[in-house]
Amino acid sequence: MTVTDNGGRGPLSGMVVLSLAEQYPGPYATLLMADMGADVILVERPAGGDPARQFPAFYEALNRNKRSVALDLKSAEGRKALLRLVRTADVLLEGYRPGTMGRLGLGPDVLQEVNPRLVIASISGFGQDGPYRDRPAHDLSYMATAGMLHEYVSGERTGPVGQLAIGDLSSAMFATVGVLAALLQRASTGKGAHVDVSMTDGLVSWMSTQLVPVLNGEPLAGIEREPGYGLYRASDGLISLSVAHEDWFWRPLCEVLGMQDVAALAGPERIAREDELRSRIGKELATRTRDEWVAVLDAAGVPVGPVHTLEEVGDDPHVQARGLLVDIPPDDVRPRRRHVRQPLLFDGVAAAPTRHVPALGEHTDEVLAAAEEPAGAQGSGAPDGALRPVAGS
């Protein structure tokens, strides 16, 4: 596996992406696109830019490898400048509340009149229509609406919800999939599309394996009640076991832990004795260190993994071998910075980011100057494969 500066030759090379989406979902989606070679141009408000800039490292993690243009879309001049950029773009991604782009005079009909080949992706909490369309919310409320927190209702689960913003990240992935599908469709139809990405819809989709049984009056799989599946405390840290329903993993686990008397239990029998078996597993695992157990269980072919701290992730040999952490070299004003690359490999090659996080409006002049095109020089009006990106800095 090779990690390399692809020199703009990734699978999305030649694609120009305008990002009007702030905070988390849109920036993560366009981060993936930027690492795959797209020229991603952030269109930010002049006064402060993306609100996430108040958390510099958070913002940097999502927006390196992009350029920044500052435009006031509430002004006629700002809207006119955006439409100039739209003329040469392939994708526009926005994350405003439904109806906002229309009120600005920048709705899908206007944008696609300027550029019929433009793919538009709109990320919102509940989608572009429906009774919750205008409801303000954040990740926790989307998860609640989608049924992801149902165990809190029954009391099976207590305590705080995890810190990972699942709704934000899932919608970013769906937006990326939707954009790529629309681009593929455009290759045969010659027309762009408007992709409606609802954060809640995405989470409901992710809940399919739990919703479908309930909707059809059937029991859940109950994998989470498998005693070989969960987190356990070793003598110096936490360890994860992920024996789901597989008897062939349960048997070697029992052999290693000295629990041969229950090695022949099938999945339903293990679930019926969950409390007893979890107690026995926990007592055994508490006798040795985390890393000792990982080595022993790994050698026995049992699904296992250490529960890492954030600091330990960077030292993990597999993470290092896969080249997931990469450096952006220093430039005239910014030092070398370590980043997480996008996870896809193409023919065994991973594209490394090359551009530091942009300052607010850093590329406004160069991008707008490049958008002053003579008639007929429209990048997105050209056939796929002959796309001309806005010139890089």
N, C-alpha and C positions, 0 to 999 in steps of 0.2 A: 504494500500500500504506500502510495506516494502523496505527500502533501506539498502543493506547489502553488506559486503565483501563476494563475492561468493566463495572465496578461489580457483579460477581457475575452478569452476564448471559451468560456463555459457554455453549457447547453442553452442558456438564455442570452448569449452574446448577441448584440444587435437590438435587443428589446429595450425600449425606453419606458420606465414606469414612473408615473407621478403619484406621490403619496401625500394625501391630505388627511391621513388618519393619524391620530395622536395616541399617546399613552402606551398601550401594550399590544393589542391584537394586530392592528395594521402594521406597526413597526416590526413585529416579529415576522409577519408574512413577507414584508418587503426585504427583511434581512436575508431570508432564505433566497429570495429572487436575486438580491445583490450578489450574494456569494456564488450563485450559479451563473453570474456573468452579466446580469441586467444592469443598465445604468439607472439607478434609483435616485430620483430627485425629490427631496423633501420640500413640500410647499408649506412654510410655517408662517404664523402670524408675526408681524414685525415687533410687536410689544411682548417680548418674553419668549416667543416661539412655543413649541410643544410644552405644556405644563410639566411633563416629566423631566424637563431640564433642571428642575429644582432638586432632582436626585441625580447628580452627574454620573456616577458609576452605573446606575440603572439605565439611564438614557444612553450612555456609551455602549453598553452591552447590546442594545437593540439597534443602534443607528450608525455604527461604524460601517465603512465601505459604501457610504452614500454621500450625496451632495445636498446642500441646503440653499433654498431660495426663500427670501422673505417677501411675501405679498399680502397686502390688505385686501381680502376678497370682498369687503364691504364697500370698497371704493370702485368706481368705474374703471380707473386705471389698473387696479389690481386684477379685476375680472378680465379686462382686455389682455393683460399679460398672460394670465392663465390660459386663455383660449389660444394664444400664440403657441404656448407649450403643448396644448392638447393637439394642435395640428400635426406635431411631429412625434406624438407619443403612441405607444401601443396599448398601455394599460393606465387607468386612473383608479386608484383605490382611495375611498373616503370612509370616514368613520363618524360622521355627524349624526345627530338625531334625524330620523326620517322626515323628509320635507325640507330640511335646511338648505340643501343644494338647490332645490327648486325655488325657494324664497330668495336666494342669492342670484337667481337668473342663470343657474349653472346646472339645471336638471339634466337627466340623461338625454332627453330629446334635443336640448341645445348642444350638448357636448358631441353627440353623434351626428348632428347636422354639420358641425365643423369637421368632424372626422368620423365617417361612417364605419371605419374599421376599428374604432376604439373599443376596447374591452373595459367595462366599468364594474368595479366590485364595491358594494356598499356593505360595510359591517355595522350592525346595530345590535342592541340587546335582545330585541324581540322580533326583528324583521321589519320590512317596509309596509306591512299592513297587519291587521288583527287588532283585537281590543287592547292589547298591552303595548301597542306600537310606540306610544308616547310616554310610557312609564319610565321614570329614571330608576336605574338600578346599577349594581356592580356584581362582580363574580359570584358572591355568596348567594345573592337572590336568584341568579340564573340557575345555580346548582339546586337551590331549594325548589324552584318551579319545575325543574326537570326530574325531580324525585331522587336526586342523588343523596339527599340527607334524610331519607325515609327512616333510617334506623334511629335517628334522634327522636322521632315521634313515639316509637315503641319503647324507648329507653334502653335499647340494645347497645346504643353508642352514646357516650357522653364526652364532655370536654370540648376544647376548641377544634374548629375545622382546620385542616392542613393549610399551609401557607401558599401552596402552589395555585396560581390562578388558572384553574382548569378551563373555565369558560373562555377566558382570553386566548389561551393557547390553542384550544380546539378550534375556535373560530378562525384563528390565524391559519391553521392547517387547512380548514375547509375553504377559506378564501384562496389560498395558494392552489389547491386542487381545482377550484372553480375557475380561476383565472387561466390555468394551463389548459383545462378542458375547452374553455371558450376560445383560446388562441388556436387550439387544434381544429375546432369547428370553423373558425375564421379562415383557416387555410383552404377549406373546400367551398365555403359559401361567400367569402370575401367581405363578410359583415361582422361587426363586433357584437357584443351582447352586454346586458346588464345583469350581473350576478348578485342576487340578494342573499347575504350571509347573516343569519340570525344566530347569536351566541346561544340562546336557549334551544333553538332547533337542533343545533349541533350536539348539545348535551343530551337532549332527548334521544337522538340517534345513538349516542354512545351508551345509553341505558337499554338498548334493544334486548340484550340477553336477560335482563331482569323484567322489563316491561312485557315482552311477548308472553312469557309464561303466565303472568298475573292477568293480562288481558284475556287469556284463553282459559282461565280457571285451573291452571296447573301449578305445581309447586316450583319454587326456585331451586337451582342446582345445589345451593348450600355449600359451595366450595370453601367459603370463609369459615365454616365450622369444622373443617378438616383439621385435626390436632397437629398434623405435620405441616400445617401452613400457618405462618405467622412469625412474629418477632419474639425472640427469647433472649434472656440475659445470661451471658457467659460471665466468667469471673472478673473480666475487666472491660466489658462493653456489650453491645447488642449484636445479635446474629439473626439472620433471616433464614427460615426454612420455607421452601415452596413446593412441598409434596402436596399436590392437589388431590386428584382422585386416583392416582396411579399406584396400584398395589406393588408394582415392580420398583418403585422408589421407597415405599413404606418399609418393605422387608429389609433392605440394607441399612436403613436408618435404625431399625430395631436391633439389628445385629451389632452395629457400632455402639449403640447406647446400652447394650446388655438387656434388652427388652424382648428377648426371643419368645417369651410366652404369649406375646400379643402380635407377633410378626405375621401371623396368618389371618388377622382380622381384615375383612373387606371394608370398602369405603363406608357403607351405611352403618356397619358395626362400630367403626371407629368414631363416627359422628355421634352415635348413641352413647358412647363412653368418653365424650370430648373432655369433660372436666378432669376425669381421672387420668387420661392419657396426657393431657397438657401438663398436669402437675408432675407426672413422672419424667416427661421430656425436660421440663424446666429444671428439675433437681439434678439431672445428669449433666445438662449443659452448663450449669453453674459451677461445675467442678474444674473446668479448664478455661484457658484464655480463648478469646474470640478467634485469634489467628490460628491457634492450635486446632480448634474445632473445624474451622474452614478447611484446613489442610487435610484433616482426617476424613471429613465427610465428602470433600471433593474427590479424594482418592477412592472412596467407596461408591462414587457415582450418584450421590444424593444431591438434589438441587439445593444449593446453599450460597450465601453471600454475606460478607460483613456489612454492618450498617455503618456507613462512612459518615464522618463529619464533612462539612464543606471543604475544609482544609485538606482532608485525606483524599478527596476525589482526585486532586491534581497529582498526587503521588501514586495513585493506583497503576500498577504495571500494564493492565489492559487498556486503560484510558491513554496512557503514554504510547503504547504500541500502536494504537489506532490513530494516533496523531490528532486527537480531538481538541487539544489545547495548542494554539498557535500564537506567534508573536507578530504584531505589526511593527515594522522597523521605525525608528525615530525619524522625524522630519525636522524642519527648521525650527518649529515651535513646540513640538510634542515629543515626549520621550517614548521609548519602546513600551508597548502595552500588550498584555497577554489577553487572548480572547478564546472563546469557544467557537469552533468552525461549524458550519452547517453539516449535518451528518451523512449526506449522501456521497457515494463514490460512483464515478463514471469511468468505466474501464479501469478500475483500480486506482483512479486518481481523485484526490480530494482538493477542491479549490480553496486556497487560503485567502483570507481578506487582506487587502493591501492599503486601504484608505482609513485613516483615523476618523473618529467622530467629527462631523463638521461643526464649526462655530455657526451660530445663527446667522443666516444670510450670507455665509462665506462665498457662495458660488453664484449669487444673484446676477452679477454683471455678466459673467462668462456664459451662463445658461441663457439669459435673455438675449445676449448678443448672438449666440448660435441659433436662436429661434427666429431671427430675422431672415427668413428664407425667401428666395425669389419664388414666384408662382410656379407650381408644378414640382417643387422640390420636397414634397411632403413625405417624410420617412414612412409613416404608417400606410400611405397610399400605395407604396410599392409592394410588389408581390412578396410573400414570405420567402426568406432566404436572401432578399435584397434590401433588408432594412438598414437604415442609416441612423445610428444613435446620435444623440446630442454629443458634441465633442467633449472629451474628458479634460479634467484640469491637469 
